[in-house]
């Protein structure tokens, strides 16, 4: 995982590599929209992406708008403003942070960070538009993205402390990573979570919000 990621994924939109499963989910939700405005990093394989900043776009000037892991309600409101049709968000429900075994069992402080830094999922949906739907986005076991939940089946990938920045108390992080290392070496992680190794995808809190403007 790139070291520039931090616990809140604040740099996620700048450094991520979108997993094909996530691209496919967003593309399906966009329907027949041809021009899209984007907050976060997203490269559509089949649509025209407007390169200008949202603030420079006129009201209802694009067919649809996409937000990728946007943690700012004001930005979501801007997506709603510039879209003629729908707003599609690939996002995270901060109240589900402890669904990920790594957070729940090893670094529970990360759950508090998510709740502090990211709006609740219903607030995100309300900011994006009306008649919003919220669907789960299971994360594939070989996810290419730099999401915190990307490595649910590759536990050793969580052992690099450089990826978490300074948002988690260093002592708590080091204790959690030391426990994970010990559990991996001793086989305790496999005894507890070995069933995950047969799963192809897992819901660890990521959501697709589709709202009409």
Secondary structure, DSSP 8 states (H G I E B T S, - for coil): --TT--TT-TTHHHH----HHHHHHHHHHHTT--EEEEESS---SSSEEE-S-GGGS-TT-BSEEEEES---HHHHHHHHHHBSSEEEEEEE-GGGGGGSHIIIII-THHHHHHHHHS--HHHHHHHH-EEEEEEE--EETT--S--GGGGTT-GGGGG-GGGGTTSS-HHHHHHHHHHHHHHHHHTHHHHHHGGGGG-SEE-SSEEEEEEE-
